[in-house]
Amino acid sequence: MAISVACPACGRQYSVKDDAGGKRFKCKTCETVIDVPEGGDEFAADDYGDPYGGDLGAAPAPAPARRKSGGGSSAGSAAAAAQTLVPAIFMYVICGLSILYMLVQIVGTAAGVLNPEEKDVAFMVGFYGASCAFLVRDVFLIYAFSRMQALKSFGVAYAGAIISVIPVLGAPCCVLGIPFGIWALVVLNNPSVKSAFR
């Protein structure tokens, strides 16, 4: 036979052997000490809990290493992910348009269709250098906002949000990203969102 017992703190249900009556074990979810009903002096070590010796004032046995969950429940993570979704989607679109714009500028200038009068070396070096910098910026922003949407790499996500609010000349789509970068900063500074990052 088995004895059904619930953790008084988190409510997790356990089924322990009937000879574990009067013993104790730690809840695998919240590490609360659970008393198994019926008499006895020893301490239980079932499939779910860890042995817990001595009285409750003594130091507990070391808990097993547990994977960091990100600091919140699955419901909290879902709510945080919902808050990051809209600014991330808008930034994907804006950065995609910016990349497309810069590629058209690069190809058009190389083919002589755009800026045909500007053919000196200084212009070409400056133009291609700036274009490549804009492309790298946009690719990084897409990556940073994908991290934000996935609730991973808080530092990368925050850096992307800051970079997106810096106005940049040359790619008109960059200016469109400023309000969504501000939105992302507001969301990332929300403690419930911040704690949901892994």
N, C-alpha and C positions, 0 to 999 in steps of 0.2 A: 504494500500500500504506500501511498504518498500523502504528504501533508501539503495543502495549498496555503501559501502565505503571500501577503502583499507588502511591498515596501511602504511604510507609513509616510515617507516624504514624497516619492514620485509616483507611487501606485503600481509599479511594475510587479507582475505576478510571477511567483516561483512555485515550483513543485519539488519538494525535498523528500528524502526517504523518511519513513515513519520512525526510524531509530534516531533521527536528528532532533527529536522533541526536546525542548529546553536548551538547545544550543543556539549559537549566534553565527551570523555571517554578514559580510558587507554586500550591499546592493551593487551590482555591476554597473548600474546607470549613474547613481548619485553618491555611492559609497556610504550611505547611511547604514548603521548597524541594525540588523533585523533579528528580532527574537523569534525563534520557532516555538510555537505553543507546546505545552506538556513539559514535565519535569526533566531534570538532568543537569549535570555540572559542566560538561565538556562543550567544546565549540565546534560548530559545523563547518565543513569545507565541501560544499556541494558543487555541481557543475557550473553554477552561476556565480557564487560568492567566493571570497577569499577567506582563509582562516583569520580569526580575530581572537587573539588570546588575551588573558588578563582581564582586569575590570575596565569599565568604560573610561576611566581616568587615565589609563596607561596609553602610551603611544601605540597607534595602530600599526599592523604589519604593513610594509611598503606596498602601495597600490601598483598594479601592473601599468606599464607605460601605455598611454592611450593617445590615439591620434588626435591632434588638435582639430576641433570641429569648426573653428571660425568664430566662436564666441556667441552663437545664437542658435535658436531652434530652427527647424526647417521652415516653420511658418514665418519667423523673423527674416530668414534668408530670402524667402519668396517675396516678402514685402519689400525688402531692400532691392532685390533684382528688378522688381516692377518699377521702382523709382528711378533706376539707372537706365531702363530700357529706352525711353523716348529720347533723352538727349543723346544717347549713343547712336540710335538709328539716324537722327538728323545729322550727326557729325559724319557718319559713314557716307551719307548722300552728299554732303557739302564737300568732304575731302575727295570723294570720287569725281565730282564735277571739277574741283580744282586740279586734280591730276589730269583729267581729260583736257582742260583748258591749257595746261602747261605743255602737254604732249603736242597739241595742235600748234602752239606757239613755236616749239622747238622744230617740228617737222616743217612748218610753213616758212620759218626763217631759213632753215637749211636748204629748202627748195627754191628760195628766192621769191616766194609768193608774198610773204610778210616781211616788212622792213627791208625792201630791196635796196633802199638808198644807204642803209647802214651796213657797210661791209669792211670797216676797218677792224684791225685785230683787237684793239682795246674794247670795242663794243661787243664783238663776238665772244671774247673771253668773259666779260662781265655778264653778258646775257646768258650764256650757257652755264656759267657758274651759279648765277642766281636761280636759274630754272632748276638745276639739279638740287639746290638747297631747298627750294619749295617742294620738290617731289619727295625728298627725304623727310621733310617736315610732315607732309600729308600722310605718308606711309606710317610714320611714327604715331601720328594722331589716330589713325585707324587702329593700330595695334593697342594704343593706350586706352581707347574707348572700348575695345573688345575686352580688355582686362577689367575695365570698370563694369561692363555688362555681366561678366562672369564672376564678379566679386572676388577677383584675385589681384595680387600685386598692387596694393593700395598706393604705394609711392609712384609707380609708373602711371597709374590712372590719374593721380593728382597732378603729376607733372604735365600730362597731356591736357588736362583741363586748364592749367595755367597758360601753357603755350597757345592754346586755342583762343585765349582772350587778348593776345598780343596782336595788334593790327599790323599787317604786313602789306607793303606795297607790291604790286606786280600781279598777284593773282586775286581778282575781284571776289572770288568765292570765299577767300579767307575771312573777309569782313562779315560775311553771313554767319560764320561760326561763332562770333563773339557772344551773342545772347545765349547760345547753347553751351558754350564754355562756362559762362557765368552760372547757368542752370546746373551744370555738372558740378561746379564748385560748391554751390549751395547744398546739393544732394550729398556730396562727399563729406561735407562738414556736419551732416546729420549724425549724431552719435549712434543711432540704431543701424544706419547704413555702414558706418565705419567699423562697428563691431562685427558685422556680418562677413567682412573680408577674410579670406583664408591666406 
